[in-house]
């Protein structure tokens, strides 16, 4: 292996699958071999059986759908607010000076700390879950987008000004196209954080969703069900990550150059 040397796509896929196989083999060895009590960690076969039971007998597909809806809803709301604000902050220094101190302060506030207040304000319905995801995502996106837009090459802006572009043209024809691939990558990363927020929200005062199933399984010491729920989250996240990457490559082909 050479530092920073690229690998082929086939090798990348093979190496990625190999690690999953190794992880499952070690898990099976620890549980089926008797090194870890099944009370604390179910073996892979028990996990699969419990997962199948959840899907076929306990309506877990509905819980999955509810959680996906919450993640997408809260994340889209955050992106609709955060991306324009981030572009404004990165473009105009007075707006950055006005908003950056508060945004930098707010992004350190854990979204989970707002759950008691949000339950008081919005109850335990869907709005509370959406607001937890919104609060956890919006400030991160604003600041990261502002930094990305503010880092656009200055010579591109100067060239546009020389050619007679005004503020609107600079933003629409230089800053946004130049930073769009990086902004899309920011959204991809923050979407992963949104899954953390929704599960935390569902662990408290929820009657549906993957997090609700996990906390119910804890009361029954059903570790197989808990592990299956966690794996489902990972699989959905992995699929969404690949879809995001594919969409980014299609929407911003110039970023591959």
C-alpha positions in Angstrom: 0.0 0.0 0.0 1.2 3.5 -0.9 0.0 6.6 0.9 -3.0 8.3 -0.9 -2.7 5.8 -3.8 -6.2 5.2 -5.3 -7.8 1.7 -5.5 -10.0 0.4 -8.2 -13.8 0.3 -7.7 -13.8 -3.5 -7.7 -11.1 -3.6 -5.0 -13.0 -1.0 -3.0 -16.2 -3.1 -3.1 -14.3 -6.3 -2.2 -12.5 -4.7 0.7 -15.7 -3.1 2.0 -17.6 -6.4 1.9 -14.7 -8.2 3.5 -14.8 -6.1 6.6 -18.5 -6.8 7.0 -17.9 -10.5 6.7 -15.1 -10.3 9.3 -17.2 -8.3 11.7 -20.1 -10.8 11.4 -17.7 -13.8 11.9 -16.3 -12.3 15.1 -19.8 -11.5 16.3 -20.9 -15.1 15.7 -17.7 -16.5 17.3 -18.3 -14.4 20.4 -22.0 -15.3 20.8 -22.3 -18.8 19.4 -19.0 -19.8 20.9 -20.3 -18.9 24.4 -17.9 -16.1 25.1 -20.7 -13.6 25.5 -24.0 -14.3 27.2 -27.0 -14.2 24.8 -28.8 -12.2 27.4 -26.6 -9.3 26.7 -25.8 -9.9 23.0 -27.9 -12.0 20.7 -26.2 -14.1 18.1 -26.6 -13.3 14.3 -29.1 -16.1 13.8 -31.3 -15.1 16.7 -31.1 -11.5 15.5 -32.4 -12.5 12.0 -35.2 -14.6 13.5 -36.3 -11.7 15.7 -36.1 -9.3 12.8 -38.2 -11.5 10.6 -40.8 -11.7 13.5 -40.8 -7.9 13.8 -41.4 -7.5 10.1 -44.1 -10.2 9.6 -45.9 -10.1 12.9 -45.4 -6.8 14.7 -45.7 -4.2 11.9 -42.1 -3.1 12.0 -42.3 -1.9 8.4 -44.7 0.8 9.5 -42.2 1.9 12.2 -39.5 2.1 9.6 -41.7 4.2 7.3 -42.6 6.6 10.2 -39.0 7.1 11.1 -37.9 7.7 7.5 -40.7 10.3 7.1 -39.6 12.1 10.3 -35.9 12.2 9.1 -36.8 13.4 5.7 -39.3 15.9 6.9 -37.1 17.5 9.6 -34.0 17.4 7.4 -35.8 19.1 4.4 -37.1 21.8 6.7 -33.6 22.4 8.0 -32.1 22.5 4.6 -34.7 24.9 3.2 -33.9 27.4 6.0 -30.1 26.7 6.4 -28.9 26.7 2.8 -30.1 30.2 1.8 -28.9 31.6 5.1 -25.6 30.0 4.7 -25.2 31.4 1.2 -26.1 34.9 2.5 -23.6 34.6 5.3 -20.8 33.4 3.0 -21.5 36.1 0.4 -22.1 39.2 2.5 -19.7 39.9 5.4 -22.2 42.2 7.3 -24.7 39.3 7.4 -22.0 37.0 8.5 -21.0 39.4 11.3 -24.6 39.6 12.4 -25.4 35.9 12.4 -22.2 34.0 12.9 -21.9 34.5 16.7 -25.4 33.2 17.4 -25.1 30.3 14.9 -21.7 29.3 16.4 -23.3 29.4 19.8 -26.4 27.5 18.8 -24.6 24.7 17.0 -23.0 23.5 20.2 -26.4 23.1 21.9 -27.4 19.4 21.9 -30.7 18.8 20.2 -31.6 16.2 22.8 -31.5 18.9 25.5 -34.5 20.5 23.8 -36.7 17.4 24.0 -38.3 18.3 27.3 -39.1 21.8 26.2 -40.3 20.6 22.8 -42.6 18.1 24.5 -44.0 21.0 26.6 -44.4 23.2 23.6 -45.5 20.8 20.8 -46.6 17.6 22.7 -45.3 14.2 21.8 -46.7 14.2 18.2 -44.9 14.5 14.9 -44.1 18.2 15.3 -41.9 17.5 18.3 -39.8 14.9 16.3 -39.5 17.2 13.3 -38.3 20.1 15.5 -35.6 17.9 17.2 -34.2 17.0 13.8 -34.5 20.6 12.6 -32.7 22.1 15.6 -30.0 19.5 15.4 -29.4 20.1 11.7 -30.1 23.7 10.8 -27.2 25.4 12.6 -24.6 22.9 11.4 -25.7 23.4 7.8 -25.8 27.2 8.0 -22.2 27.4 9.3 -20.8 24.8 7.0 -22.5 26.3 3.9 -21.3 29.8 4.8 -17.7 28.6 5.1 -18.0 26.8 1.8 -19.5 29.8 -0.1 -16.9 32.1 1.5 -14.1 29.9 0.3 -15.0 30.2 -3.4 -11.9 31.3 -5.4 -11.7 35.1 -5.3 -10.3 35.3 -8.9 -13.6 33.9 -10.2 -15.5 36.6 -8.4 -13.1 39.3 -9.7 -13.4 38.0 -13.2 -17.2 38.2 -13.0 -17.0 41.8 -11.7 -14.6 42.7 -14.5 -17.1 41.3 -17.0 -19.8 43.6 -15.6 -21.7 41.2 -13.3 -23.6 42.6 -10.4 -24.3 41.2 -7.0 -27.2 39.0 -8.2 -25.2 37.7 -11.1 -22.2 36.9 -8.9 -24.3 34.9 -6.5 -26.3 33.0 -9.1 -23.6 32.5 -11.7 -20.4 32.2 -9.7 -20.8 31.5 -6.0 -23.7 29.0 -6.1 -22.4 26.9 -9.1 -18.9 26.8 -7.6 -20.0 25.8 -4.1 -23.0 23.6 -5.1 -21.1 20.3 -5.1 -19.6 21.0 -1.7 -23.0 22.1 -0.3 -24.5 18.9 -1.5 -21.7 16.9 0.2 -22.5 18.9 3.4 -26.2 17.9 3.2 -25.2 14.3 2.7 -23.1 14.3 5.9 -25.7 16.2 8.0 -28.4 13.7 6.9 -26.4 11.0 8.8 -26.6 13.2 11.9 -30.3 13.6 11.5 -30.7 9.9 12.0 -29.1 10.2 15.4 -31.5 13.0 16.4 -34.7 11.1 15.3 -33.8 8.0 17.3 -33.1 10.1 20.4 -36.5 11.8 19.9 -38.3 8.5 19.4 -36.7 7.0 22.6 -38.8 9.5 24.7 -42.5 9.9 24.5 -43.1 8.1 21.2 -45.6 5.4 20.3 -44.1 4.5 16.9 -40.8 4.4 15.0 -37.6 2.4 15.1 -36.5 4.1 18.4 -39.8 3.2 20.0 -39.3 -0.4 19.0 -35.7 -0.4 20.4 -36.8 1.0 23.8 -39.7 -1.5 24.0 -37.3 -4.3 23.2 -35.0 -3.2 26.0 -37.8 -3.7 28.5 -38.1 -7.3 27.3 -34.3 -7.9 27.2 -34.8 -8.7 23.5 -31.3 -7.9 22.3 -31.9 -9.5 19.0 -34.7 -7.1 18.2 -32.6 -4.1 19.4 -29.7 -5.1 17.2 -32.0 -5.7 14.2 -33.4 -2.2 14.6 -29.9 -0.7 14.8 -28.8 -2.6 11.7 -31.9 -1.4 9.8 -30.9 2.2 10.6 -27.4 1.5 9.3 -28.7 -0.1 6.1 -31.2 2.7 5.4 -28.4 5.2 6.0 -26.0 3.4 3.7 -28.6 3.3 0.9 -29.4 7.0 1.3 -25.7 7.8 1.3 -25.2 5.9 -2.0 -28.2 7.6 -3.5 -26.9 11.0 -2.4 -23.5 10.4 -3.9 -25.1 9.2 -7.2 -27.4 12.3 -7.3 -24.4 14.6 -6.7 -22.4 13.0 -9.5 -25.4 13.4 -11.8 -26.3 17.0 -10.8 -22.7 18.3 -10.6 -20.6 16.5 -13.2 -18.1 19.4 -13.2 -17.1 18.5 -9.6 -15.5 15.2 -10.9 -13.0 17.0 -13.0 
